[in-house]
Amino acid sequence: MTARLLPVRRPKPSARPDAAKIPAPPTTRALTARDLDAVIRIDAIHTGGTKTAYWRQIFRDFVGPGAGRGRVGRVGLVAERDGTVIGFLFGDIRAFEFGSEPCGWILEIGVDPQCLRHGVASMRLASQPFAPWSGATACRF
């Protein structure tokens, strides 16, 4: 049996997004305690429930006095656009498997539904949040 290639269908010029309508790329910064409400809001939209106690515990582990309880490989990031948090990431740096190289592990990630498919998670949050200071060469989900 011979495989048949289908013709490439290119969008009509009128179907392409107008450059003026494409939002500016978000900025990424370290998570702070003031981001708690935004993370709870984004998570609640996706899960249908508000898990305030859960997120407070996560923030205690990642932000503020005693964060990480001695674990230096903790990463908490948010993506912002125009001063509004539109995404978050929580992760660890791990190198515990049979002498493996340091690797970033994403524990939690979320993006505001209005910003889905804008590259927030893949380009801004998960691309290389761990490498600059950890030596991690890969990222696992």
C-alpha positions as CSV (number, residue, x, y, z in Angstrom):
1,M,0.0,0.0,0.0
2,T,1.3,3.4,-1.0
3,A,0.9,6.4,1.3
4,R,-0.6,9.4,-0.4
5,L,0.4,12.9,0.7
6,L,-2.3,15.4,1.1
7,P,-1.9,18.9,-0.3
8,V,-0.8,21.6,2.2
9,R,-3.6,24.0,2.9
10,R,-2.5,27.5,3.7
11,P,-4.9,29.9,5.3
12,K,-6.4,32.5,3.1
13,P,-4.8,36.0,3.7
14,S,-8.0,37.1,5.3
15,A,-7.8,34.3,7.8
16,R,-4.4,35.2,9.1
17,P,-4.4,37.2,12.4
18,D,-3.9,40.9,12.1
19,A,-0.6,41.8,13.6
20,A,-2.3,44.7,15.5
21,K,-4.5,42.2,17.3
22,I,-1.7,39.9,18.5
23,P,-1.0,40.7,22.1
24,A,2.4,41.7,23.3
25,P,4.5,38.9,24.8
26,P,4.2,38.6,28.5
27,T,7.0,39.1,30.9
28,T,8.2,36.5,33.4
29,R,9.3,37.2,36.9
30,A,9.8,35.4,40.2
31,L,6.7,34.5,42.2
32,T,5.9,36.7,45.2
33,A,3.4,36.4,48.1
34,R,1.2,39.0,46.4
35,D,0.5,36.6,43.5
36,L,-1.5,34.2,45.7
37,D,-4.9,35.5,44.7
38,A,-4.1,35.4,40.9
39,V,-2.8,31.8,41.1
40,I,-6.0,30.8,43.0
41,R,-8.1,32.6,40.4
42,I,-6.5,30.9,37.4
43,D,-6.5,27.5,39.0
44,A,-10.2,27.8,40.0
45,I,-11.1,28.6,36.4
46,H,-9.5,25.3,35.2
47,T,-10.5,23.0,38.1
48,G,-13.9,24.4,39.0
49,G,-12.9,24.8,42.7
50,T,-11.1,27.3,44.9
51,K,-8.3,25.5,46.8
52,T,-7.2,28.3,49.0
53,A,-5.6,26.1,51.8
54,Y,-3.7,24.1,49.2
55,W,-2.3,27.2,47.5
56,R,-1.4,28.8,50.8
57,Q,0.7,25.7,51.6
58,I,2.3,25.8,48.2
59,F,3.2,29.5,48.6
60,R,4.6,28.8,52.1
61,D,6.9,26.2,50.4
62,F,8.0,28.5,47.6
63,V,7.8,32.1,48.9
64,G,8.8,33.9,52.1
65,P,10.7,32.8,55.3
66,G,11.7,29.2,55.3
67,A,10.6,28.6,51.7
68,G,11.7,25.3,50.4
69,R,12.8,24.1,53.8
70,G,16.4,24.0,52.7
71,R,15.7,22.9,49.1
72,V,17.6,25.3,46.9
73,G,16.1,24.0,43.7
74,R,12.7,25.5,44.0
75,V,11.3,27.7,41.2
76,G,8.2,29.8,41.3
77,L,7.4,32.1,38.3
78,V,4.5,34.1,37.0
79,A,3.9,35.5,33.5
80,E,2.4,39.0,33.4
81,R,0.9,41.2,30.8
82,D,0.1,44.8,31.5
83,G,0.6,44.2,35.3
84,T,-1.8,41.3,35.4
85,V,-0.8,37.7,36.2
86,I,-1.8,35.5,33.3
87,G,0.2,32.4,34.1
88,F,2.2,30.6,36.8
89,L,4.7,27.8,37.2
90,F,6.0,25.9,40.3
91,G,8.9,23.5,39.8
92,D,12.0,21.8,41.4
93,I,15.5,21.1,40.2
94,R,16.3,17.4,40.7
95,A,19.3,15.3,40.1
96,F,18.7,12.2,42.1
97,E,18.3,9.4,39.5
98,F,21.4,7.3,39.1
99,G,23.8,10.3,38.8
100,S,21.6,12.1,36.3
101,E,22.3,15.7,35.3
102,P,20.2,18.4,37.0
103,C,16.8,18.6,35.5
104,G,13.8,21.0,36.0
105,W,10.6,19.3,37.0
106,I,7.3,21.2,36.5
107,L,5.0,20.5,39.5
108,E,2.2,23.0,38.7
109,I,1.5,25.2,35.7
110,G,-1.5,27.3,34.8
111,V,-2.5,29.9,32.3
112,D,-5.5,32.3,32.2
113,P,-8.0,30.8,29.7
114,Q,-8.1,34.2,27.8
115,C,-4.4,33.8,27.1
116,L,-4.3,30.1,26.1
117,R,-2.6,29.4,22.8
118,H,-0.5,32.6,23.1
119,G,2.7,30.7,24.1
120,V,2.5,31.7,27.7
121,A,3.2,28.3,29.1
122,S,5.6,27.0,26.5
123,M,7.6,30.1,25.6
124,R,7.5,32.1,28.8
125,L,7.1,29.7,31.7
126,A,8.4,26.3,30.7
127,S,11.0,27.1,28.1
128,Q,14.1,27.4,30.3
129,P,13.1,28.8,33.7
130,F,15.6,26.5,35.5
131,A,18.8,26.6,33.4
132,P,20.3,30.0,34.1
133,W,21.2,29.3,37.8
134,S,20.8,25.6,38.2
135,G,22.7,24.0,35.4
136,A,19.6,22.1,34.4
137,T,19.7,21.1,30.7
138,A,16.2,19.6,30.5
139,C,12.7,20.2,31.8
140,R,10.2,17.4,32.7
141,F,6.5,17.6,33.3
